[in-house]
Amino acid sequence: MTNQPTKKISSGFIYFFGAFGGILFGYDIGVMTGALPFLQRDWHLTDAGTIGWITSTLMLGAIVGGAMAGQLSDKLGRRRMILASSVIFAIGALLAGMSPNDGVAWLLGARFLLGLAVGAASALVPSYMSEMAPARTRGRLSGLNQLMIVSGMLLSYIVDYLLQGLPHTIAWRLMLGLAAVPAIILFLGVLRLPESPRFLVKTDQLADARRVLTYIRPDHEVDSELADIQRTVAAEAGAEKNITFATLFSSKYRYLVTAGIGVAAFQQFMGANAIFYYIPLIVEKASGQAAASALIWPIVQGVILVLGAILYMAIADKFKRRTLLMLGGTVMALSFLMPAILNMVVGADKFPPMLIVVFLSIFVAFYSFTWAPLTWVLVGEIFPLAIRGRASGLASSFNWIGSFAVGLLFPIMTAAMPQASVFAIFGVISIIAVLFVKYAVPETHGKSLEEIEAQGIKR
């Protein structure tokens, strides 16, 4: 027996709920931005290290969750693992909202549990979407994941803003606990989703695979694509039995795996989440305005992110992946470096501190339609089928390692040096990321997953 739905499902429903896991990802990235100032007041938190750990423990869980989900999805399927992630996320959100007074250890545990689910979703959703989407529109449809992520972030910022008038001991608990709502919606939606046709072929469920393809492809493309998938699966079947993490970096796969993991890691080490996690604190340091009353700024950043995600979906299949990544990375580097340069040119005493926030908004704008969506598009499409689950999980883990490091170290760094200097470090990393894309990342625009795989193997 199969767990696939028997009624025909619209492709729009499949793509919408296939990408909906990004809402969980985005909500929990964003919610701590508004909750943290109220949590600090409630628990009288002043130590930068403790604040960093509370923020970044989610990413520590995501490192583990991404790696585990990648391996398990190769055995159990993308759909089942997304369902499991939504359940774990709902439990973690409720536990976080129920944290006892001064219960730092409890909150850290709940955040770690949330991280397991968020990390799993970040690995599973791009793989699922890339395997469901046709090559000609894969960039745009995979971009739905990014639109969901930033919509989740904007939703969390709006929730934070609306709840800021409540007593601080209640406000942050509601902000964190309400994350269970999108998790429940995801669970109910995914119950009706079909499994990926590529996974079904791998597990000898050919009739189910063909039926799923009829949902998402024109009738004249179904047989040819099914045949392509069967050929790829057959070619990889023997090698897949001996796949280990060491295999990922063998001569056969090294080029594509290094490219995918490198882009995933650089997306975080370039410093975007320093802005998303700590923008109220950045504004507080720049302007003297209390962080708890600066919650309009996250909404501004969230709106920029959503508009950028929509822009990306409009241009995704018209421009090459590498072109967009190098353009975005260059402007992002300049946005981080300019405050430090102007500080040196005009002097720190004449440099308007809030100008940093303006440059950060420029960074967010270009990040929103380049590195933010394209990272997950590449992670979803660049890995060969035999290693896709394991490699996607590893890429997700490296992404979260970067996020963890930025979340933990940023408040410590800004306590020790000027903000402009901290962002200048991220600017240098952004330049390195552009060079990495130029010399180490292949072009995947407009190619089927099978063509991308063949490209890597021939190299």
C-alpha positions in Angstrom: 0.0 0.0 0.0 1.1 3.6 -0.6 0.5 6.7 1.4 -0.1 8.8 -1.7 -3.4 10.6 -2.1 -5.7 9.0 -4.6 -7.6 12.1 -5.8 -6.0 14.4 -8.4 -4.3 17.4 -6.7 -3.8 20.8 -8.4 -0.2 21.7 -9.1 -0.8 25.0 -7.4 -1.7 23.3 -4.1 1.4 21.0 -4.4 3.8 23.9 -5.0 2.1 26.1 -2.3 2.3 23.6 0.5 5.5 22.1 -0.8 7.1 25.4 0.0 5.0 26.3 3.1 7.7 24.8 5.3 9.6 28.0 4.6 7.0 29.8 6.8 8.3 27.9 9.8 11.9 28.7 8.9 11.1 32.4 8.5 8.8 32.9 11.5 11.4 31.5 13.9 14.2 33.5 12.3 12.2 36.6 12.7 10.3 36.2 16.0 13.3 36.4 18.3 14.0 39.9 16.8 10.9 41.3 18.6 10.8 38.9 21.5 14.3 39.4 22.7 14.0 43.0 24.1 11.0 41.9 26.2 12.7 38.7 27.3 15.7 40.8 28.4 13.5 43.0 30.5 11.5 40.1 31.9 14.5 38.1 32.9 16.9 41.0 33.5 19.3 39.7 30.9 22.4 41.8 30.4 25.1 39.3 29.6 25.9 39.4 25.8 26.9 35.7 25.8 23.6 34.6 27.3 21.7 36.7 24.8 23.7 35.2 22.0 23.1 31.6 23.2 19.3 32.1 23.5 19.2 33.4 19.9 21.7 30.9 18.4 20.6 27.7 20.1 17.9 27.3 17.4 20.7 27.3 14.8 22.6 24.7 16.8 19.5 22.4 16.6 19.2 23.2 12.9 22.7 21.9 12.2 21.7 18.5 13.6 18.2 18.6 12.1 19.4 19.4 8.6 21.9 16.6 8.5 19.5 14.0 10.0 16.6 15.0 7.7 18.7 14.7 4.7 19.7 11.1 5.4 16.2 10.1 6.7 14.5 11.6 3.6 16.4 9.3 1.4 14.9 6.3 3.3 11.5 7.6 4.4 10.7 10.2 1.7 10.5 14.0 1.6 6.8 14.1 2.5 7.0 12.1 5.7 9.9 14.0 7.0 8.2 17.4 6.3 5.2 16.1 8.3 7.5 15.0 11.2 9.2 18.4 11.1 5.8 20.3 11.5 4.9 18.2 14.6 8.3 18.8 16.2 8.1 22.5 15.4 4.6 22.9 17.0 5.8 21.1 20.2 9.0 23.3 20.4 7.0 26.5 19.9 4.6 25.7 22.7 7.4 24.7 25.0 9.2 27.9 24.3 6.1 30.0 25.1 5.6 28.0 28.4 9.2 28.7 29.6 9.2 29.2 33.4 10.5 32.4 34.9 14.2 32.7 34.5 14.2 29.3 32.8 17.1 29.9 30.5 17.9 26.2 30.3 14.3 25.3 29.5 14.2 28.0 26.8 17.5 26.8 25.3 16.1 23.2 25.2 12.9 24.4 23.4 14.9 26.5 21.0 17.1 23.5 20.2 14.0 21.4 19.5 12.7 24.1 17.2 16.0 24.1 15.5 15.7 20.4 14.7 12.5 21.1 12.8 13.7 24.3 11.2 16.9 22.7 10.0 15.0 19.7 8.6 12.6 22.0 6.7 15.5 24.0 5.3 17.0 20.8 3.9 13.7 19.1 2.8 11.8 21.9 1.1 14.4 22.8 -1.5 14.9 19.2 -2.5 11.1 18.5 -2.7 10.5 21.7 -4.7 13.3 21.1 -7.2 12.2 17.5 -7.7 8.6 18.6 -8.4 9.3 21.6 -10.6 10.0 21.4 -14.3 13.4 22.7 -15.4 12.0 25.7 -17.3 10.4 27.1 -14.3 12.3 25.5 -11.5 14.0 28.7 -10.4 10.7 30.6 -10.1 8.9 27.7 -8.3 11.8 27.0 -6.0 11.8 30.7 -5.3 8.4 30.1 -3.6 10.5 28.7 -0.7 12.2 32.0 -0.3 8.9 33.9 -0.6 7.5 31.7 2.2 10.6 32.2 4.4 10.5 36.0 4.1 6.7 36.0 4.5 7.2 34.0 7.7 9.7 36.6 8.9 7.4 39.5 8.1 4.5 37.7 9.8 6.6 37.3 12.9 7.7 41.0 12.8 4.0 42.1 12.5 3.0 39.8 15.4 5.8 41.2 17.5 4.7 44.7 16.7 1.1 44.1 17.5 1.9 42.4 20.9 4.4 45.0 22.1 1.8 46.7 24.2 1.2 43.7 26.4 3.1 43.2 29.7 6.6 42.1 28.7 6.3 38.8 30.7 3.3 37.8 28.4 4.4 39.5 25.2 7.5 37.4 24.4 5.7 34.2 25.4 2.9 34.8 22.9 5.4 35.8 20.2 7.2 32.5 20.6 4.2 30.3 21.2 2.1 31.5 18.2 4.7 29.8 15.9 2.7 26.6 16.5 -0.1 27.9 14.3 1.8 27.8 10.9 3.2 24.4 12.0 -0.3 23.0 12.3 -1.4 24.5 9.0 1.7 22.9 7.3 0.9 19.5 8.8 -2.7 19.6 7.5 -1.6 20.8 4.1 1.2 18.2 3.7 -1.2 15.4 4.5 -2.6 15.8 1.0 0.7 16.3 -0.8 2.1 13.5 -3.0 5.6 12.2 -2.6 8.4 13.3 -4.9 8.3 11.3 -8.2 12.1 10.8 -8.0 11.8 9.3 -4.6 9.0 7.1 -5.8 11.1 5.8 -8.7 14.0 5.1 -6.3 11.7 3.0 -4.2 10.1 1.1 -7.2 6.7 2.8 -7.0 6.6 3.6 -10.7 2.8 3.8 -11.0 2.7 6.3 -8.2 5.5 8.3 -9.7 3.7 8.4 -13.0 0.5 9.6 -11.3 2.3 12.4 -9.5 3.9 13.5 -12.8 0.5 13.8 -14.3 -0.4 16.4 -11.6 2.6 18.7 -12.4 3.5 18.1 -16.1 1.7 18.3 -19.4 0.6 14.9 -20.6 3.1 14.8 -23.5 6.0 15.3 -21.0 5.1 12.6 -18.5 6.5 9.5 -20.2 9.8 11.1 -21.3 10.5 12.6 -17.8 9.7 9.3 -16.1 12.1 7.6 -18.5 14.8 10.2 -17.7 14.3 9.7 -14.0 14.4 5.9 -14.3 17.7 6.1 -16.3 19.3 8.3 -13.6 18.1 6.1 -10.8 19.4 3.0 -12.5 22.8 4.5 -13.1 23.1 5.6 -9.5 21.6 2.4 -7.9 24.8 0.5 -7.5 26.9 3.4 -6.2 24.2 4.6 -3.8 24.5 1.5 -1.6 28.0 2.6 -0.6 27.3 6.3 -0.2 28.9 7.8 2.9 29.8 11.4 3.8 33.3 10.6 2.4 31.7 9.7 -0.9 30.3 13.2 -1.2 33.8 14.5 -1.7 35.0 11.8 -4.0 36.2 12.8 -7.5 32.8 11.9 -8.9 30.8 14.4 -6.8 33.3 16.8 -5.3 32.8 19.6 -7.8 29.0 19.9 -7.3 29.0 19.2 -3.6 31.7 21.8 -2.9 29.7 24.4 -4.9 26.4 23.7 -3.2 27.8 23.5 0.4 30.0 26.6 -0.3 27.1 28.8 -1.4 25.0 27.6 1.5 27.7 28.4 4.0 28.6 31.8 2.5 24.9 32.9 2.6 25.1 33.0 6.4 28.8 34.0 6.9 28.0 37.1 4.8 26.1 38.3 7.9 22.5 38.7 6.8 21.1 37.2 10.0 23.0 39.7 12.1 20.5 42.2 10.7 17.4 40.0 11.0 18.1 38.8 14.6 19.3 42.1 16.0 18.0 45.1 14.0 16.2 46.6 17.1 19.5 46.4 19.0 21.4 47.8 16.0 19.0 50.7 15.9 19.2 51.2 19.6 23.0 51.4 19.5 22.9 53.8 16.5 20.2 56.1 17.7 19.8 55.6 21.4 16.2 54.6 20.9 15.1 51.7 23.2 15.1 48.4 21.3 11.7 47.5 22.5 10.2 50.6 20.8 12.2 50.1 17.6 10.0 47.2 16.3 8.9 49.1 13.2 12.4 48.6 11.7 12.0 44.8 11.4 8.7 45.3 9.6 10.5 47.6 7.1 13.2 45.0 6.6 10.5 42.3 6.2 8.6 44.3 3.6 11.9 44.7 1.6 12.5 41.0 1.8 9.0 40.1 0.6 9.2 42.5 -2.3 12.6 41.1 -3.2 11.3 37.6 -3.2 8.5 38.6 -5.5 11.0 40.3 -7.8 13.1 37.2 -7.8 10.2 35.0 -8.9 9.6 37.4 -11.8 13.2 37.3 -13.0 14.4 33.9 -11.8 14.2 32.1 -15.1 15.4 35.1 -17.2 18.8 35.5 -15.7 21.7 33.1 -15.0 22.1 32.0 -11.4 25.8 33.0 -11.2 25.1 36.5 -12.6 22.5 37.3 -9.9 24.7 35.9 -7.1 27.8 37.9 -8.2 25.7 41.1 -8.7 24.1 40.7 -5.3 27.3 39.8 -3.5 29.1 42.8 -4.9 26.5 45.3 -3.8 26.1 43.6 -0.4 29.8 43.9 0.1 29.8 47.6 -0.7 26.8 48.1 1.7 28.8 46.7 4.5 32.1 48.4 3.7 30.8 51.9 3.0 30.0 52.8 6.7 33.6 51.9 7.7 35.1 53.8 4.7 33.0 56.9 5.4 33.9 56.6 9.1 37.6 56.9 8.2 37.0 59.6 5.5 34.7 62.0 7.4 35.5 60.9 11.0 33.4 59.0 13.5 32.2 62.2 15.1 30.7 63.5 11.9 29.3 60.2 10.6 25.5 59.9 11.2 25.0 56.6 13.1 21.6 55.9 11.5 23.3 55.9 8.1 24.4 52.4 9.0 20.7 51.4 9.0 20.3 52.9 5.5 23.2 50.8 4.1 21.9 47.7 5.9 18.5 48.3 4.1 20.4 48.4 0.7 22.1 45.1 1.7 18.7 43.5 2.5 17.2 44.7 -0.7 19.9 43.0 -2.9 20.2 40.0 -0.6 16.4 39.5 -1.0 16.4 38.7 -4.7 19.9 37.1 -5.1 21.6 35.2 -2.3 18.5 34.6 -0.2 16.4 32.7 -2.8 19.2 31.4 -5.0 21.0 29.6 -2.2 18.1 27.3 -1.7 17.4 26.9 -5.5 21.0 25.8 -6.0 20.9 23.4 -3.0 17.8 21.9 -4.4 19.0 21.4 -7.9 22.8 21.0 -7.9 23.3 17.6 -6.1 23.1 14.3 -8.0 20.1 12.1 -7.1 22.2 9.4 -5.4 23.5 11.8 -2.8 20.8 14.5 -2.9 19.2 13.9 0.5 22.6 13.5 2.3 24.3 16.4 0.5 21.3 18.7 0.9 21.3 17.9 4.6 25.0 18.7 4.8 24.6 22.0 2.9 21.8 22.9 5.3 24.0 22.1 8.3 26.8 24.3 7.0 24.2 27.1 6.4 23.1 26.8 10.0 26.7 26.6 11.3 27.1 30.0 9.7 23.8 31.2 11.2 24.8 29.9 14.6 28.2 31.6 14.5 26.7 34.9 13.5 23.8 34.8 16.0 26.2 33.9 18.8 29.1 36.2 18.0 27.4 39.4 16.7 26.3 40.8 20.1 29.7 39.9 21.6 31.5 41.6 18.6 29.3 44.8 18.8 30.0 45.0 22.5 33.7 45.0 21.8 34.1 47.1 18.7 32.2 49.8 16.6 29.3 48.5 14.6 30.8 49.8 11.4 33.9 47.6 11.9 31.8 44.5 12.6 29.9 45.0 9.3 33.2 45.7 7.4 34.3 42.2 8.4 31.1 40.8 6.8 31.8 43.0 3.7 35.2 41.3 3.2 33.5 37.9 3.6 31.0 39.0 0.9 33.8 39.7 -1.5 35.3 36.2 -0.9 31.8 34.8 -1.6 31.6 36.5 -5.0 35.0 35.1 -6.0 33.9 31.6 -4.9 30.8 31.9 -7.1 32.9 33.1 -10.1 35.5 30.2 -9.8 33.7 27.3 -8.1 30.0 27.3 -8.9 28.6 25.9 -12.2 25.7 27.5 -14.1 22.5 25.5 -13.6 19.9 27.8 -15.2 17.5 26.1 -17.6 19.1 22.6 -17.1 17.3 19.5 -15.9 18.5 17.8 -12.8 19.8 15.0 -14.9 21.8 17.4 -17.1 23.3 19.2 -14.1 24.3 15.8 -12.7 26.0 14.8 -15.9 27.8 18.1 -16.0 29.4 17.5 -12.6 30.4 13.9 -13.4 32.1 14.9 -16.7 34.1 17.7 -15.1 
